[in-house]
Amino acid sequence: MRMKLNKSGQLLLVSAAGLLVAALVAACGATNTVDFVYVTSAQAAGSNSYGEIDVFEVNLRSGFMRQIPTSPFPSGGRNPVADAVSTDYQNLYVVNHDDNSIVQFAIGTDGKLYPQNTVNTPGIYPMALAVSGSNLFVLDTYQPLNTCSNTSPCSGSVAVFPIETASGNVLGGELGAPLLNGNLNYWPLNLPGNSTNVIKPTGITVLASGAFLYVSAYDTTANTGYVFGFSVGSDGTLTALNGGALVSAGIQPSAITSDPSGSYVYVTDATAGKVLGYSIQSTGLLTPMTTGIGAGNTFPAGTQPSAAVVDPSGSFLYITNFLDATVTAYSIHSGTLTRIGSYATGLQPVALGIEPALHKYLYTINFLGGSVSSFQLDSSDGTLINSQGSPYHSNTLPTAVAAIPHGAANVKP
């Protein structure tokens, strides 16, 4: 029997259907944010002259980025230059160069930031950091010596902060006191046998296993580059590899990264416009590759490469080229790089990263452009295409990027 409805009954059914559709759209909307992306900007803002942190939510399907309500947030210090998230994605750590500080922010489920604690770095002018498990590693431009200053520079150093677990009055993610290296609370980055040469650190990477740490550095006295290697103890303490002997790394290293398998390290040379490739031995020692183009382990890059990242599959390397305003993609085969292509970014890209939920989007931070460029990454061949609406406006002079997956981002597109 067919039931007939009067007009009021039809309106009720239509209304109910509309409410159901609205509910479904709302439910789907809750999973449309794949990541939260954190971009630090060095431009002073507010009465405290603090830098700022833009927080973007990223659409799962289009990659479109928009700032969350109440963004940006104060960085808690002057001139933030680097950031990183904890392994559990519960905390963001921001390095403020001019205040010699690291600020810990708790991350809310809505991506918002809540400042928790501030610690000072052992040295002067921190410029990079890395997080691995329960340790945070930070690079300082100068060691904490009375003779060190911009007018009288000295070599840099690396320090290790333990990341505390929640206990009593201690909040999870707090940074403990820097670990001791004898009577020092840092590891000097001196040239063995010639401590008068001024060594300027430029980048840091820790293997996914947490077993080894590498620092790229520039000898400003001799105009040459090196990589420092350390093994990381179970307690986080560092031991120099090969008795402290350094690995040659071109003229002026600008960035360093490692692949997820812990098999390779790549260093960008800003002066030569090249990427240097190294194989990692079981002992942590680096061996220059012999399959590069031209001289041994070198691969061509753009003009003044500035940052580097390997995708989570270990199949592709991406580098930003500061003066070319491009990002260059390479495929990785047994460590050897093959150029895929270059893609336009905003002006002066200085940092880049890949979102951690689906590894689908790549971001470059464009310093002079005051923007974030977003690209969709093709996992089959490493090529990039612009995300919807890219580039996106940030605060003035952005410097660094980090990201966490949204809590409901496990839903595949």
MOSUL-V129202 format. One record per backbone hydrogen bond with DSSP energy under -1.0 kcal/mol. CO is the residue of the C=O (numbers start at 1). NH is the residue of the N-H. Records with the same first field share a line. If there is no record, write none. Layout:
CO=NH ; NH
This chain:
6=10
7=11
8=12
9=13
10=14
11=15
12=16
13=17
14=18
15=19
16=20
17=21
18=22
19=23
20=24
21=25
22=26
23=27
24=28
25=29
26=30
28=31
32=60
34=406
35=58
36=404
37=56
38=402
39=54
40=399
41=52
45=50
46=49
50=45
51=75
52=41
53=73
54=39
55=68
56=37
57=66
58=34
59=63
62=388
64=59
66=57
68=71
73=53
77=51
78=98
79=97
82=95
84=93
86=89
90=107
91=86
92=105
93=84
94=103
95=81
96=101
100=121
101=96
102=119
103=94
104=116
105=92
106=114
108=111
112=108
114=106
117=104
119=102
124=142
125=141
128=139
130=137
132=135
134=163
135=132
136=161
137=130
138=159
139=127
140=157
142=124
143=145
145=148
152=149
155=143
156=189
157=140
158=187
159=138
160=179
161=136
162=176
164=173
167=170
170=167
171=174
174=164
181=184
184=181
187=158
191=194
194=197
198=220
199=156
200=218
203=216
205=214
207=210
211=232
212=207
213=230
214=205
215=228
216=202 ; 203
217=226
218=200 ; 220
219=223 ; 224
224=219
225=249
226=217
227=247
228=215
229=241
230=213
231=239
233=236
237=233
239=231
241=244
242=245
247=227
250=225
252=270
255=268
257=266
259=262
263=280
264=259
265=278
266=257
267=276
268=254
269=273 ; 274
273=301
274=269
275=299
276=267
277=289
278=265
279=287
281=284
285=281
287=279
296=292
297=277
298=293
299=275
303=323
304=322
307=320
309=318
311=314
315=332
316=311
317=330
318=309
319=328
320=306
321=325 ; 326
325=345
326=321
327=343
328=319
329=340 ; 341
330=317
331=338
333=336
336=333
338=331
341=329
343=327
347=369
348=367
351=365
353=363
360=377
361=355
362=375
363=353
364=373
365=350
366=370 ; 371
370=394
371=366
372=392
373=364
374=387
375=362
376=385
378=382
383=378
385=376
387=390
392=372
396=43
397=42
400=40
402=38
404=36
406=409
